[in-house]
Amino acid sequence: MEEKEVGTVDHFFSNISVGMIKLTDALKAGDRIHIKGKAADFMQGIFSMQIDRVPVQEGKAGDLISIKVEQKVHQGDKVYKVV
């Protein structure tokens, strides 16, 4: 299974389990991602995402997206798209 880096975690809201990811490449709803950092190392699907609290189907390089995450993530964790 091949992985391509698509961004880094910018912020984590623990009360709602949402991570903000600064994208360096395109990512869309339905993609599978791998989040890896000092404490985090898990895969999950993206079922929905938002940009500035507006639901979107796709984010592009430079966007700051918010997604629901299944585990706690930390600022600087790397985000990879599983292809």
C-alpha positions as MATLAB code, in Angstrom:
seq = 'MEEKEVGTVDHFFSNISVGMIKLTDALKAGDRIHIKGKAADFMQGIFSMQIDRVPVQEGKAGDLISIKVEQKVHQGDKVYKVV';
ca = [
       0.000    0.000    0.000;
       1.539    3.256   -1.158;
       1.254    6.541    0.743;
       1.716   10.151   -0.335;
       2.163   13.020    2.115;
      -0.695   15.506    1.735;
      -0.382   17.735    4.787;
       0.256   18.270    8.484;
      -1.987   18.655   11.507;
      -2.309   22.336   12.405;
      -4.644   22.073   15.420;
      -6.762   19.550   17.347;
     -10.049   20.249   19.108;
     -10.269   17.504   21.733;
     -13.818   18.359   22.873;
     -15.234   17.576   19.401;
     -12.436   15.291   18.137;
     -11.725   17.422   15.072;
      -8.333   17.952   13.487;
      -7.387   20.878   11.280;
      -5.010   19.895    8.493;
      -2.916   22.252    6.376;
      -2.868   20.606    2.944;
       0.153   20.418    0.666;
      -1.772   18.353   -1.926;
      -5.391   17.611   -2.859;
      -7.609   15.496   -0.607;
     -11.293   14.647   -0.996;
     -14.128   13.019    0.882;
     -13.901    9.254    0.458;
     -10.089    9.176    0.561;
      -8.298    7.030    3.126;
      -5.585    8.720    5.189;
      -2.775    7.690    7.543;
      -1.917   10.088   10.362;
       1.498    9.547   11.888;
       3.322   11.448   14.607;
       5.047   10.982   17.963;
       1.900    9.578   19.609;
      -0.490    9.014   16.681;
      -0.252    6.246   14.097;
      -3.600    5.237   12.596;
      -5.587    5.059    9.365;
      -9.104    6.251    8.760;
     -11.466    7.257    5.998;
     -12.582   10.826    5.362;
     -16.350   10.952    5.410;
     -16.723   14.732    5.423;
     -14.565   17.831    5.589;
     -15.027   21.538    6.083;
     -13.214   24.724    5.147;
     -14.137   27.692    7.372;
     -17.094   25.672    8.776;
     -18.522   25.151    5.271;
     -18.855   21.508    4.121;
     -16.770   20.733    1.016;
     -16.050   17.592   -1.000;
     -12.423   18.409   -1.780;
      -9.517   20.465   -0.482;
      -6.474   21.583   -2.465;
      -2.902   22.517   -1.591;
      -2.866   25.533    0.715;
      -6.324   24.872    2.199;
      -6.853   24.443    5.932;
      -9.465   21.686    6.269;
     -11.241   20.307    9.329;
     -12.080   16.618    9.635;
     -13.433   14.367   12.366;
     -10.596   12.146   13.622;
     -10.898    8.776   15.327;
      -7.953    9.344   17.693;
      -6.136   12.247   19.289;
      -3.685   14.013   16.974;
      -1.040   16.648   17.648;
       0.235   19.713   15.854;
       2.925   18.679   13.371;
       1.656   15.112   12.846;
       2.043   14.120    9.190;
      -0.985   13.206    7.085;
      -0.606   10.751    4.209;
      -3.130    9.724    1.555;
      -3.264    5.960    1.080;
      -3.301    5.167   -2.659;
];
